[in-house]
Amino acid sequence: MNYTYMVRCADGTLYTGWTNNLEKRVEAHNSGNGAKYTRSRLPVELVYYESFETKEEAMRREYYVKRLTRGQKLKLISSMI
């Protein structure tokens, strides 16, 4: 499986990415070995994810989600609850 995900950083900002191992990726973010953006905003909390069969689908969705406004991202997160 491949995933598009969003984490909420300690400063309240949202980070979007993709991975093929969701648990390991969130752990990497929280250990400071994730994205450069999240390293100074620890800890992060997984707030949203979608699963896909292929890496390409997950990457396309990541590209789309990254271009949403913050308000649209928050609506997406609340739709998962």
PyMOL Python script that loads the backbone (N, CA, C, O; Angstrom):
from pymol import cmd

cmd.read_pdbstr("""\
ATOM      1  N   MET A   1       0.824  -1.195   0.000  1.00  0.00           N
ATOM      2  CA  MET A   1       0.000   0.000   0.000  1.00  0.00           C
ATOM      3  C   MET A   1       0.866   1.256   0.000  1.00  0.00           C
ATOM      4  O   MET A   1       1.992   1.265   0.497  1.00  0.00           O
ATOM      5  N   ASN A   2       0.314   2.288  -0.560  1.00  0.00           N
ATOM      6  CA  ASN A   2       0.955   3.602  -0.583  1.00  0.00           C
ATOM      7  C   ASN A   2      -0.022   4.606   0.000  1.00  0.00           C
ATOM      8  O   ASN A   2      -1.236   4.455  -0.144  1.00  0.00           O
ATOM      9  N   TYR A   3       0.499   5.621   0.652  1.00  0.00           N
ATOM     10  CA  TYR A   3      -0.352   6.549   1.386  1.00  0.00           C
ATOM     11  C   TYR A   3       0.003   8.004   1.087  1.00  0.00           C
ATOM     12  O   TYR A   3       1.167   8.361   0.910  1.00  0.00           O
ATOM     13  N   THR A   4      -1.028   8.818   1.039  1.00  0.00           N
ATOM     14  CA  THR A   4      -0.884  10.264   1.113  1.00  0.00           C
ATOM     15  C   THR A   4      -1.326  10.613   2.523  1.00  0.00           C
ATOM     16  O   THR A   4      -2.360  10.131   2.985  1.00  0.00           O
ATOM     17  N   TYR A   5      -0.561  11.441   3.209  1.00  0.00           N
ATOM     18  CA  TYR A   5      -0.872  11.712   4.616  1.00  0.00           C
ATOM     19  C   TYR A   5      -0.646  13.175   4.953  1.00  0.00           C
ATOM     20  O   TYR A   5       0.052  13.903   4.246  1.00  0.00           O
ATOM     21  N   MET A   6      -1.265  13.582   6.067  1.00  0.00           N
ATOM     22  CA  MET A   6      -1.022  14.908   6.633  1.00  0.00           C
ATOM     23  C   MET A   6      -0.724  14.739   8.111  1.00  0.00           C
ATOM     24  O   MET A   6      -1.360  13.948   8.807  1.00  0.00           O
ATOM     25  N   VAL A   7       0.248  15.492   8.569  1.00  0.00           N
ATOM     26  CA  VAL A   7       0.537  15.554   9.999  1.00  0.00           C
ATOM     27  C   VAL A   7       0.374  16.993  10.459  1.00  0.00           C
ATOM     28  O   VAL A   7       0.626  17.938   9.712  1.00  0.00           O
ATOM     29  N   ARG A   8      -0.055  17.135  11.710  1.00  0.00           N
ATOM     30  CA  ARG A   8      -0.121  18.458  12.334  1.00  0.00           C
ATOM     31  C   ARG A   8       1.127  18.607  13.181  1.00  0.00           C
ATOM     32  O   ARG A   8       1.407  17.778  14.047  1.00  0.00           O
ATOM     33  N   CYS A   9       1.867  19.661  12.927  1.00  0.00           N
ATOM     34  CA  CYS A   9       3.096  19.934  13.666  1.00  0.00           C
ATOM     35  C   CYS A   9       2.770  20.618  14.992  1.00  0.00           C
ATOM     36  O   CYS A   9       1.659  21.113  15.188  1.00  0.00           O
ATOM     37  N   ALA A  10       3.733  20.642  15.888  1.00  0.00           N
ATOM     38  CA  ALA A  10       3.546  21.245  17.208  1.00  0.00           C
ATOM     39  C   ALA A  10       3.150  22.707  17.124  1.00  0.00           C
ATOM     40  O   ALA A  10       2.470  23.211  18.018  1.00  0.00           O
ATOM     41  N   ASP A  11       3.564  23.404  16.065  1.00  0.00           N
ATOM     42  CA  ASP A  11       3.205  24.821  15.916  1.00  0.00           C
ATOM     43  C   ASP A  11       1.857  25.024  15.221  1.00  0.00           C
ATOM     44  O   ASP A  11       1.463  26.155  14.940  1.00  0.00           O
ATOM     45  N   GLY A  12       1.151  23.916  14.944  1.00  0.00           N
ATOM     46  CA  GLY A  12      -0.182  24.000  14.347  1.00  0.00           C
ATOM     47  C   GLY A  12      -0.200  23.948  12.832  1.00  0.00           C
ATOM     48  O   GLY A  12      -1.272  23.876  12.231  1.00  0.00           O
ATOM     49  N   THR A  13       0.968  23.984  12.204  1.00  0.00           N
ATOM     50  CA  THR A  13       1.005  23.906  10.750  1.00  0.00           C
ATOM     51  C   THR A  13       0.772  22.470  10.293  1.00  0.00           C
ATOM     52  O   THR A  13       0.902  21.523  11.070  1.00  0.00           O
ATOM     53  N   LEU A  14       0.425  22.331   9.013  1.00  0.00           N
ATOM     54  CA  LEU A  14       0.155  21.019   8.440  1.00  0.00           C
ATOM     55  C   LEU A  14       1.230  20.683   7.416  1.00  0.00           C
ATOM     56  O   LEU A  14       1.661  21.542   6.647  1.00  0.00           O
ATOM     57  N   TYR A  15       1.658  19.425   7.415  1.00  0.00           N
ATOM     58  CA  TYR A  15       2.628  18.949   6.439  1.00  0.00           C
ATOM     59  C   TYR A  15       2.003  17.774   5.697  1.00  0.00           C
ATOM     60  O   TYR A  15       1.431  16.880   6.321  1.00  0.00           O
ATOM     61  N   THR A  16       2.107  17.770   4.382  1.00  0.00           N
ATOM     62  CA  THR A  16       1.555  16.701   3.547  1.00  0.00           C
ATOM     63  C   THR A  16       2.684  15.957   2.858  1.00  0.00           C
ATOM     64  O   THR A  16       3.636  16.571   2.377  1.00  0.00           O
ATOM     65  N   GLY A  17       2.582  14.641   2.809  1.00  0.00           N
ATOM     66  CA  GLY A  17       3.589  13.828   2.134  1.00  0.00           C
ATOM     67  C   GLY A  17       2.984  12.524   1.647  1.00  0.00           C
ATOM     68  O   GLY A  17       1.775  12.315   1.740  1.00  0.00           O
ATOM     69  N   TRP A  18       3.831  11.653   1.129  1.00  0.00           N
ATOM     70  CA  TRP A  18       3.391  10.320   0.728  1.00  0.00           C
ATOM     71  C   TRP A  18       4.436   9.320   1.212  1.00  0.00           C
ATOM     72  O   TRP A  18       5.597   9.671   1.421  1.00  0.00           O
ATOM     73  N   THR A  19       4.012   8.075   1.385  1.00  0.00           N
ATOM     74  CA  THR A  19       4.913   7.031   1.862  1.00  0.00           C
ATOM     75  C   THR A  19       4.328   5.663   1.517  1.00  0.00           C
ATOM     76  O   THR A  19       3.164   5.551   1.130  1.00  0.00           O
ATOM     77  N   ASN A  20       5.146   4.636   1.662  1.00  0.00           N
ATOM     78  CA  ASN A  20       4.634   3.275   1.524  1.00  0.00           C
ATOM     79  C   ASN A  20       4.605   2.559   2.874  1.00  0.00           C
ATOM     80  O   ASN A  20       4.240   1.386   2.953  1.00  0.00           O
ATOM     81  N   ASN A  21       4.992   3.270   3.935  1.00  0.00           N
ATOM     82  CA  ASN A  21       4.938   2.720   5.293  1.00  0.00           C
ATOM     83  C   ASN A  21       4.579   3.858   6.249  1.00  0.00           C
ATOM     84  O   ASN A  21       5.446   4.601   6.709  1.00  0.00           O
ATOM     85  N   LEU A  22       3.306   3.974   6.532  1.00  0.00           N
ATOM     86  CA  LEU A  22       2.790   5.125   7.276  1.00  0.00           C
ATOM     87  C   LEU A  22       3.351   5.214   8.691  1.00  0.00           C
ATOM     88  O   LEU A  22       3.801   6.279   9.112  1.00  0.00           O
ATOM     89  N   GLU A  23       3.328   4.107   9.424  1.00  0.00           N
ATOM     90  CA  GLU A  23       3.835   4.125  10.807  1.00  0.00           C
ATOM     91  C   GLU A  23       5.308   4.530  10.856  1.00  0.00           C
ATOM     92  O   GLU A  23       5.710   5.370  11.661  1.00  0.00           O
ATOM     93  N   LYS A  24       6.093   3.923   9.991  1.00  0.00           N
ATOM     94  CA  LYS A  24       7.531   4.201   9.969  1.00  0.00           C
ATOM     95  C   LYS A  24       7.798   5.660   9.593  1.00  0.00           C
ATOM     96  O   LYS A  24       8.721   6.280  10.122  1.00  0.00           O
ATOM     97  N   ARG A  25       6.997   6.204   8.688  1.00  0.00           N
ATOM     98  CA  ARG A  25       7.207   7.593   8.254  1.00  0.00           C
ATOM     99  C   ARG A  25       6.890   8.578   9.369  1.00  0.00           C
ATOM    100  O   ARG A  25       7.628   9.543   9.571  1.00  0.00           O
ATOM    101  N   VAL A  26       5.799   8.346  10.097  1.00  0.00           N
ATOM    102  CA  VAL A  26       5.449   9.235  11.212  1.00  0.00           C
ATOM    103  C   VAL A  26       6.522   9.140  12.304  1.00  0.00           C
ATOM    104  O   VAL A  26       6.899  10.147  12.904  1.00  0.00           O
ATOM    105  N   GLU A  27       7.004   7.931  12.553  1.00  0.00           N
ATOM    106  CA  GLU A  27       8.094   7.765  13.518  1.00  0.00           C
ATOM    107  C   GLU A  27       9.341   8.533  13.068  1.00  0.00           C
ATOM    108  O   GLU A  27      10.024   9.159  13.880  1.00  0.00           O
ATOM    109  N   ALA A  28       9.626   8.476  11.766  1.00  0.00           N
ATOM    110  CA  ALA A  28      10.789   9.200  11.228  1.00  0.00           C
ATOM    111  C   ALA A  28      10.630  10.701  11.441  1.00  0.00           C
ATOM    112  O   ALA A  28      11.578  11.382  11.832  1.00  0.00           O
ATOM    113  N   HIS A  29       9.431  11.213  11.183  1.00  0.00           N
ATOM    114  CA  HIS A  29       9.192  12.645  11.421  1.00  0.00           C
ATOM    115  C   HIS A  29       9.454  12.978  12.885  1.00  0.00           C
ATOM    116  O   HIS A  29      10.152  13.945  13.189  1.00  0.00           O
ATOM    117  N   ASN A  30       8.897  12.181  13.787  1.00  0.00           N
ATOM    118  CA  ASN A  30       9.005  12.482  15.215  1.00  0.00           C
ATOM    119  C   ASN A  30      10.405  12.264  15.784  1.00  0.00           C
ATOM    120  O   ASN A  30      10.727  12.796  16.846  1.00  0.00           O
ATOM    121  N   SER A  31      11.227  11.500  15.102  1.00  0.00           N
ATOM    122  CA  SER A  31      12.609  11.312  15.571  1.00  0.00           C
ATOM    123  C   SER A  31      13.560  12.334  14.959  1.00  0.00           C
ATOM    124  O   SER A  31      14.761  12.322  15.233  1.00  0.00           O
ATOM    125  N   GLY A  32      13.006  13.226  14.122  1.00  0.00           N
ATOM    126  CA  GLY A  32      13.834  14.250  13.509  1.00  0.00           C
ATOM    127  C   GLY A  32      14.471  13.816  12.205  1.00  0.00           C
ATOM    128  O   GLY A  32      15.272  14.556  11.633  1.00  0.00           O
ATOM    129  N   ASN A  33      14.128  12.628  11.722  1.00  0.00           N
ATOM    130  CA  ASN A  33      14.696  12.106  10.476  1.00  0.00           C
ATOM    131  C   ASN A  33      13.721  12.179   9.310  1.00  0.00           C
ATOM    132  O   ASN A  33      13.961  11.594   8.254  1.00  0.00           O
ATOM    133  N   GLY A  34      12.637  12.890   9.501  1.00  0.00           N
ATOM    134  CA  GLY A  34      11.653  13.048   8.435  1.00  0.00           C
ATOM    135  C   GLY A  34      12.012  14.238   7.570  1.00  0.00           C
ATOM    136  O   GLY A  34      13.187  14.521   7.334  1.00  0.00           O
ATOM    137  N   ALA A  35      11.003  14.922   7.107  1.00  0.00           N
ATOM    138  CA  ALA A  35      11.208  16.081   6.237  1.00  0.00           C
ATOM    139  C   ALA A  35      11.884  17.223   6.990  1.00  0.00           C
ATOM    140  O   ALA A  35      11.701  17.382   8.197  1.00  0.00           O
ATOM    141  N   LYS A  36      12.651  17.999   6.274  1.00  0.00           N
ATOM    142  CA  LYS A  36      13.328  19.160   6.852  1.00  0.00           C
ATOM    143  C   LYS A  36      12.320  20.099   7.520  1.00  0.00           C
ATOM    144  O   LYS A  36      12.596  20.669   8.575  1.00  0.00           O
ATOM    145  N   TYR A  37      11.144  20.253   6.892  1.00  0.00           N
ATOM    146  CA  TYR A  37      10.121  21.151   7.413  1.00  0.00           C
ATOM    147  C   TYR A  37       9.682  20.758   8.821  1.00  0.00           C
ATOM    148  O   TYR A  37       9.488  21.625   9.674  1.00  0.00           O
ATOM    149  N   THR A  38       9.523  19.462   9.070  1.00  0.00           N
ATOM    150  CA  THR A  38       8.980  19.019  10.363  1.00  0.00           C
ATOM    151  C   THR A  38      10.033  18.951  11.469  1.00  0.00           C
ATOM    152  O   THR A  38       9.674  18.913  12.645  1.00  0.00           O
ATOM    153  N   ARG A  39      11.315  18.936  11.124  1.00  0.00           N
ATOM    154  CA  ARG A  39      12.372  18.770  12.127  1.00  0.00           C
ATOM    155  C   ARG A  39      12.333  19.806  13.241  1.00  0.00           C
ATOM    156  O   ARG A  39      12.615  19.489  14.396  1.00  0.00           O
ATOM    157  N   SER A  40      11.990  21.026  12.905  1.00  0.00           N
ATOM    158  CA  SER A  40      11.963  22.083  13.920  1.00  0.00           C
ATOM    159  C   SER A  40      10.565  22.304  14.481  1.00  0.00           C
ATOM    160  O   SER A  40      10.336  23.262  15.220  1.00  0.00           O
ATOM    161  N   ARG A  41       9.628  21.422  14.133  1.00  0.00           N
ATOM    162  CA  ARG A  41       8.229  21.586  14.553  1.00  0.00           C
ATOM    163  C   ARG A  41       7.700  20.332  15.242  1.00  0.00           C
ATOM    164  O   ARG A  41       6.533  19.975  15.083  1.00  0.00           O
ATOM    165  N   LEU A  42       8.548  19.679  15.995  1.00  0.00           N
ATOM    166  CA  LEU A  42       8.179  18.415  16.643  1.00  0.00           C
ATOM    167  C   LEU A  42       7.446  18.652  17.949  1.00  0.00           C
ATOM    168  O   LEU A  42       7.640  19.690  18.582  1.00  0.00           O
ATOM    169  N   PRO A  43       6.612  17.719  18.363  1.00  0.00           N
ATOM    170  CA  PRO A  43       6.262  16.475  17.675  1.00  0.00           C
ATOM    171  C   PRO A  43       5.173  16.717  16.626  1.00  0.00           C
ATOM    172  O   PRO A  43       4.518  17.759  16.604  1.00  0.00           O
ATOM    173  N   VAL A  44       5.007  15.714  15.759  1.00  0.00           N
ATOM    174  CA  VAL A  44       3.929  15.765  14.782  1.00  0.00           C
ATOM    175  C   VAL A  44       2.898  14.697  15.125  1.00  0.00           C
ATOM    176  O   VAL A  44       3.204  13.699  15.779  1.00  0.00           O
ATOM    177  N   GLU A  45       1.674  14.930  14.671  1.00  0.00           N
ATOM    178  CA  GLU A  45       0.579  13.993  14.921  1.00  0.00           C
ATOM    179  C   GLU A  45      -0.102  13.693  13.587  1.00  0.00           C
ATOM    180  O   GLU A  45      -0.463  14.611  12.849  1.00  0.00           O
ATOM    181  N   LEU A  46      -0.274  12.426  13.283  1.00  0.00           N
ATOM    182  CA  LEU A  46      -0.971  12.030  12.066  1.00  0.00           C
ATOM    183  C   LEU A  46      -2.433  12.429  12.183  1.00  0.00           C
ATOM    184  O   LEU A  46      -3.117  12.021  13.122  1.00  0.00           O
ATOM    185  N   VAL A  47      -2.919  13.227  11.231  1.00  0.00           N
ATOM    186  CA  VAL A  47      -4.305  13.696  11.295  1.00  0.00           C
ATOM    187  C   VAL A  47      -5.138  13.265  10.093  1.00  0.00           C
ATOM    188  O   VAL A  47      -6.363  13.387  10.114  1.00  0.00           O
ATOM    189  N   TYR A  48      -4.477  12.758   9.033  1.00  0.00           N
ATOM    190  CA  TYR A  48      -5.217  12.372   7.830  1.00  0.00           C
ATOM    191  C   TYR A  48      -4.367  11.453   6.969  1.00  0.00           C
ATOM    192  O   TYR A  48      -3.154  11.634   6.863  1.00  0.00           O
ATOM    193  N   TYR A  49      -5.006  10.467   6.355  1.00  0.00           N
ATOM    194  CA  TYR A  49      -4.321   9.656   5.359  1.00  0.00           C
ATOM    195  C   TYR A  49      -5.318   9.016   4.411  1.00  0.00           C
ATOM    196  O   TYR A  49      -6.481   8.807   4.757  1.00  0.00           O
ATOM    197  N   GLU A  50      -4.851   8.710   3.224  1.00  0.00           N
ATOM    198  CA  GLU A  50      -5.598   7.965   2.217  1.00  0.00           C
ATOM    199  C   GLU A  50      -4.668   6.878   1.701  1.00  0.00           C
ATOM    200  O   GLU A  50      -3.457   7.085   1.623  1.00  0.00           O
ATOM    201  N   SER A  51      -5.215   5.728   1.349  1.00  0.00           N
ATOM    202  CA  SER A  51      -4.383   4.646   0.817  1.00  0.00           C
ATOM    203  C   SER A  51      -4.647   4.441  -0.669  1.00  0.00           C
ATOM    204  O   SER A  51      -5.757   4.638  -1.165  1.00  0.00           O
ATOM    205  N   PHE A  52      -3.584   4.037  -1.359  1.00  0.00           N
ATOM    206  CA  PHE A  52      -3.622   3.842  -2.806  1.00  0.00           C
ATOM    207  C   PHE A  52      -2.852   2.584  -3.175  1.00  0.00           C
ATOM    208  O   PHE A  52      -1.951   2.162  -2.450  1.00  0.00           O
ATOM    209  N   GLU A  53      -3.205   1.996  -4.288  1.00  0.00           N
ATOM    210  CA  GLU A  53      -2.517   0.803  -4.780  1.00  0.00           C
ATOM    211  C   GLU A  53      -1.113   1.124  -5.288  1.00  0.00           C
ATOM    212  O   GLU A  53      -0.180   0.349  -5.078  1.00  0.00           O
ATOM    213  N   THR A  54      -0.967   2.262  -5.955  1.00  0.00           N
ATOM    214  CA  THR A  54       0.332   2.561  -6.570  1.00  0.00           C
ATOM    215  C   THR A  54       0.959   3.825  -5.993  1.00  0.00           C
ATOM    216  O   THR A  54       0.275   4.702  -5.464  1.00  0.00           O
ATOM    217  N   LYS A  55       2.265   3.887  -6.111  1.00  0.00           N
ATOM    218  CA  LYS A  55       3.025   5.055  -5.680  1.00  0.00           C
ATOM    219  C   LYS A  55       2.607   6.285  -6.477  1.00  0.00           C
ATOM    220  O   LYS A  55       2.505   7.383  -5.929  1.00  0.00           O
ATOM    221  N   GLU A  56       2.370   6.098  -7.754  1.00  0.00           N
ATOM    222  CA  GLU A  56       1.998   7.218  -8.617  1.00  0.00           C
ATOM    223  C   GLU A  56       0.681   7.853  -8.179  1.00  0.00           C
ATOM    224  O   GLU A  56       0.549   9.077  -8.194  1.00  0.00           O
ATOM    225  N   GLU A  57      -0.285   7.037  -7.792  1.00  0.00           N
ATOM    226  CA  GLU A  57      -1.567   7.570  -7.309  1.00  0.00           C
ATOM    227  C   GLU A  57      -1.368   8.385  -6.042  1.00  0.00           C
ATOM    228  O   GLU A  57      -1.927   9.473  -5.901  1.00  0.00           O
ATOM    229  N   ALA A  58      -0.574   7.858  -5.122  1.00  0.00           N
ATOM    230  CA  ALA A  58      -0.306   8.561  -3.863  1.00  0.00           C
ATOM    231  C   ALA A  58       0.414   9.874  -4.117  1.00  0.00           C
ATOM    232  O   ALA A  58       0.114  10.882  -3.478  1.00  0.00           O
ATOM    233  N   MET A  59       1.350   9.870  -5.034  1.00  0.00           N
ATOM    234  CA  MET A  59       2.105  11.086  -5.349  1.00  0.00           C
ATOM    235  C   MET A  59       1.215  12.127  -6.034  1.00  0.00           C
ATOM    236  O   MET A  59       1.350  13.323  -5.777  1.00  0.00           O
ATOM    237  N   ARG A  60       0.316  11.680  -6.897  1.00  0.00           N
ATOM    238  CA  ARG A  60      -0.620  12.605  -7.542  1.00  0.00           C
ATOM    239  C   ARG A  60      -1.537  13.255  -6.514  1.00  0.00           C
ATOM    240  O   ARG A  60      -1.801  14.456  -6.570  1.00  0.00           O
ATOM    241  N   ARG A  61      -2.020  12.441  -5.569  1.00  0.00           N
ATOM    242  CA  ARG A  61      -2.901  12.971  -4.532  1.00  0.00           C
ATOM    243  C   ARG A  61      -2.144  13.943  -3.632  1.00  0.00           C
ATOM    244  O   ARG A  61      -2.687  14.979  -3.249  1.00  0.00           O
ATOM    245  N   GLU A  62      -0.904  13.623  -3.293  1.00  0.00           N
ATOM    246  CA  GLU A  62      -0.081  14.531  -2.489  1.00  0.00           C
ATOM    247  C   GLU A  62       0.043  15.879  -3.199  1.00  0.00           C
ATOM    248  O   GLU A  62      -0.119  16.928  -2.577  1.00  0.00           O
ATOM    249  N   TYR A  63       0.324  15.849  -4.482  1.00  0.00           N
ATOM    250  CA  TYR A  63       0.470  17.066  -5.275  1.00  0.00           C
ATOM    251  C   TYR A  63      -0.811  17.896  -5.204  1.00  0.00           C
ATOM    252  O   TYR A  63      -0.760  19.116  -5.046  1.00  0.00           O
ATOM    253  N   TYR A  64      -1.952  17.229  -5.322  1.00  0.00           N
ATOM    254  CA  TYR A  64      -3.242  17.920  -5.260  1.00  0.00           C
ATOM    255  C   TYR A  64      -3.476  18.529  -3.872  1.00  0.00           C
ATOM    256  O   TYR A  64      -3.820  19.705  -3.754  1.00  0.00           O
ATOM    257  N   VAL A  65      -3.288  17.721  -2.829  1.00  0.00           N
ATOM    258  CA  VAL A  65      -3.561  18.171  -1.457  1.00  0.00           C
ATOM    259  C   VAL A  65      -2.649  19.336  -1.064  1.00  0.00           C
ATOM    260  O   VAL A  65      -3.097  20.261  -0.386  1.00  0.00           O
ATOM    261  N   LYS A  66      -1.405  19.307  -1.469  1.00  0.00           N
ATOM    262  CA  LYS A  66      -0.474  20.381  -1.129  1.00  0.00           C
ATOM    263  C   LYS A  66      -0.927  21.732  -1.676  1.00  0.00           C
ATOM    264  O   LYS A  66      -0.550  22.777  -1.145  1.00  0.00           O
ATOM    265  N   ARG A  67      -1.723  21.714  -2.717  1.00  0.00           N
ATOM    266  CA  ARG A  67      -2.185  22.960  -3.319  1.00  0.00           C
ATOM    267  C   ARG A  67      -3.515  23.457  -2.755  1.00  0.00           C
ATOM    268  O   ARG A  67      -4.003  24.511  -3.163  1.00  0.00           O
ATOM    269  N   LEU A  68      -4.099  22.715  -1.830  1.00  0.00           N
ATOM    270  CA  LEU A  68      -5.333  23.164  -1.181  1.00  0.00           C
ATOM    271  C   LEU A  68      -5.023  24.287  -0.200  1.00  0.00           C
ATOM    272  O   LEU A  68      -3.898  24.408   0.285  1.00  0.00           O
ATOM    273  N   THR A  69      -6.027  25.101   0.086  1.00  0.00           N
ATOM    274  CA  THR A  69      -5.869  26.112   1.120  1.00  0.00           C
ATOM    275  C   THR A  69      -5.883  25.430   2.484  1.00  0.00           C
ATOM    276  O   THR A  69      -6.283  24.272   2.600  1.00  0.00           O
ATOM    277  N   ARG A  70      -5.453  26.141   3.500  1.00  0.00           N
ATOM    278  CA  ARG A  70      -5.492  25.570   4.858  1.00  0.00           C
ATOM    279  C   ARG A  70      -6.916  25.182   5.239  1.00  0.00           C
ATOM    280  O   ARG A  70      -7.142  24.124   5.826  1.00  0.00           O
ATOM    281  N   GLY A  71      -7.876  26.043   4.904  1.00  0.00           N
ATOM    282  CA  GLY A  71      -9.276  25.748   5.204  1.00  0.00           C
ATOM    283  C   GLY A  71      -9.753  24.473   4.533  1.00  0.00           C
ATOM    284  O   GLY A  71     -10.464  23.674   5.143  1.00  0.00           O
ATOM    285  N   GLN A  72      -9.368  24.281   3.290  1.00  0.00           N
ATOM    286  CA  GLN A  72      -9.754  23.068   2.564  1.00  0.00           C
ATOM    287  C   GLN A  72      -9.093  21.839   3.180  1.00  0.00           C
ATOM    288  O   GLN A  72      -9.702  20.772   3.246  1.00  0.00           O
ATOM    289  N   LYS A  73      -7.852  21.988   3.627  1.00  0.00           N
ATOM    290  CA  LYS A  73      -7.162  20.869   4.274  1.00  0.00           C
ATOM    291  C   LYS A  73      -7.854  20.512   5.593  1.00  0.00           C
ATOM    292  O   LYS A  73      -8.007  19.334   5.915  1.00  0.00           O
ATOM    293  N   LEU A  74      -8.269  21.527   6.354  1.00  0.00           N
ATOM    294  CA  LEU A  74      -8.954  21.260   7.625  1.00  0.00           C
ATOM    295  C   LEU A  74     -10.279  20.554   7.386  1.00  0.00           C
ATOM    296  O   LEU A  74     -10.659  19.681   8.166  1.00  0.00           O
ATOM    297  N   LYS A  75     -11.000  20.921   6.305  1.00  0.00           N
ATOM    298  CA  LYS A  75     -12.244  20.229   5.962  1.00  0.00           C
ATOM    299  C   LYS A  75     -11.956  18.771   5.605  1.00  0.00           C
ATOM    300  O   LYS A  75     -12.707  17.876   5.994  1.00  0.00           O
ATOM    301  N   LEU A  76     -10.890  18.534   4.881  1.00  0.00           N
ATOM    302  CA  LEU A  76     -10.497  17.184   4.519  1.00  0.00           C
ATOM    303  C   LEU A  76     -10.202  16.363   5.778  1.00  0.00           C
ATOM    304  O   LEU A  76     -10.624  15.212   5.889  1.00  0.00           O
ATOM    305  N   ILE A  77      -9.482  16.957   6.712  1.00  0.00           N
ATOM    306  CA  ILE A  77      -9.164  16.282   7.967  1.00  0.00           C
ATOM    307  C   ILE A  77     -10.448  15.969   8.742  1.00  0.00           C
ATOM    308  O   ILE A  77     -10.606  14.860   9.254  1.00  0.00           O
ATOM    309  N   SER A  78     -11.350  16.921   8.829  1.00  0.00           N
ATOM    310  CA  SER A  78     -12.587  16.696   9.589  1.00  0.00           C
ATOM    311  C   SER A  78     -13.486  15.667   8.928  1.00  0.00           C
ATOM    312  O   SER A  78     -14.307  15.045   9.602  1.00  0.00           O
ATOM    313  N   SER A  79     -13.349  15.476   7.619  1.00  0.00           N
ATOM    314  CA  SER A  79     -14.160  14.459   6.936  1.00  0.00           C
ATOM    315  C   SER A  79     -13.718  13.039   7.295  1.00  0.00           C
ATOM    316  O   SER A  79     -14.468  12.082   7.100  1.00  0.00           O
ATOM    317  N   MET A  80     -12.515  12.911   7.812  1.00  0.00           N
ATOM    318  CA  MET A  80     -11.991  11.593   8.182  1.00  0.00           C
ATOM    319  C   MET A  80     -12.483  11.159   9.553  1.00  0.00           C
ATOM    320  O   MET A  80     -12.478   9.968   9.860  1.00  0.00           O
ATOM    321  N   ILE A  81     -12.899  12.089  10.365  1.00  0.00           N
ATOM    322  CA  ILE A  81     -13.311  11.778  11.749  1.00  0.00           C
ATOM    323  C   ILE A  81     -14.673  11.141  11.781  1.00  0.00           C
ATOM    324  O   ILE A  81     -15.176  10.815  12.856  1.00  0.00           O
TER     325      ILE A  81
END
""", "prot")
cmd.dss("prot")
cmd.show_as("cartoon", "prot")
cmd.util.cbc("prot")
cmd.orient("prot")
